[in-house]
Amino acid sequence: MAQRAAGNSPVARWRRTLHRARVGVRKTGVDYFRGEGSDWLVLSVLVLSVPAIAWATVASPVWCPPTALVLPILIGGLLLRPSSLLLLYGASAAALVVESAAFRPFANGLGPVTPGVVLVVSAVAFSGLLIAQFRSRVGVPWRGGGTMLFDLRERIRVQSRLPKLPPGWHSEMALRPAGGQSFSGDFVVATRTSGGRVLEAVLTDVSGKGMDAGSRALLLSGAFGGLLGSLAPHAFLTAANGYLLRQNWEEGFATSVHLVLDLESGDYELLSAGHLPGVQLSAGTGRWEEKAAEGPLLGIYDGAEFHGVKGTLRSGDVLLLFTDGLVEASGRDIGEGIDRLIGEADRYVAQGFRGAAWQLIEAVAKNVNDDRALLIVCRD
């Protein structure tokens, strides 16, 4: 009874009311910034700011010129829907009329509200209307556009995470998009199959780079992630090739390398679809060896065949898989780029390759205007 009485006390009721109000305001704010809420509040504030700016212009035109009306118009173009924007434009036009009537003309017959002022305000209003109509046509308000792009980028990162490997193994991946952008045409999907005994990883380079290839890379990474582990290893690239062909993209090809690694024995197989060869360090000899599999590009023609190359990772061995942006540059042969990558990788043999993926990209291809990805798998 005492607890029930305490729960019904004025203080408890006031706290519950305050909590519901806080949750409601937070939900309204989230809906608004996602583009799902009403814009009446922003419209009301902007419409009320128009007469305030007009009054300030009449009171002190030196500090608040008539062109100050472009401020609410510009903000409205970013925040309001086209229908609401027209109401704001009507209020701004009325404010210009009032300002023009309130000022006495100068000696030349013109007042502060000159035809040039009207032209500037009209040009900004027209630009804002175009922006609002474009957002409406796309269906993604600017408030939700940034959130959507952020979600897409995070999904790519999540899908590129490598699974945790058993003791004695280490793997890491580093990805650097072209031009410092957040989206890349290179991606990795990986999973453990056969009860966790086998690691399957696919490194793919979609045609194009940066933002141009980011949307296609997102679509392909989702599709490849669904195929990986659901099919026999030798059937994966065939299915991926068929998927690309069904998309009918104008620039729809991609290169890909598929690693199938037995985590118990260290035996692996590389299957390639027009991708660069991998390189393996043999700890016994200290030499690097290229592992080149054969296969055409994905999305070129149906019925393509992919032939793998086999190898074994023993204690201390390292396998590097990478995209062409890491080793290819104008005026330089790809073979020279691979030799440079191997030369930098030799520095990590003694200290181990933990944390080396990103540093290798920085050392070999820091300022290259292309997507770069590097996958390292090593056996301790």
Buried (B, 14 or more C-beta within 10 A) or exposed (E): EEEEEEEEEEEEEEEEEEEEEEEEEEEBEEBBBBBEBEBEEBBEEBBEBBEEBBBBBBEEBEEBBBBBBBBBBBBBBBBBBBEBBBBBBEBBBEBBEBBBEBBEEEEEEEBBBBEEBBEBBBEBBEBBBEBBBEBEEEEBBBBBEEBEBEEBBEEBEEBBEBEEBEEEBBBBBBBBBBEEBBBBBBBBBBBBBEEEEBBBBBBBBBBBBBBBBBBBBBBBBBBBBEBBBEBEBBEBBBBBBBBBBEEEBEEBBBBBBBBBBBBEEBBBBBBBBBBBBBBBBBBEEEEBEEBEBEBBBBBBEEEBEBEBBEBBBEEBBBBBBBBBBBBBBEEEEEEEBBBBBBEBBEEBBEEEBEEBBBBBBBBBBEEBEBBBBBBBBBBE
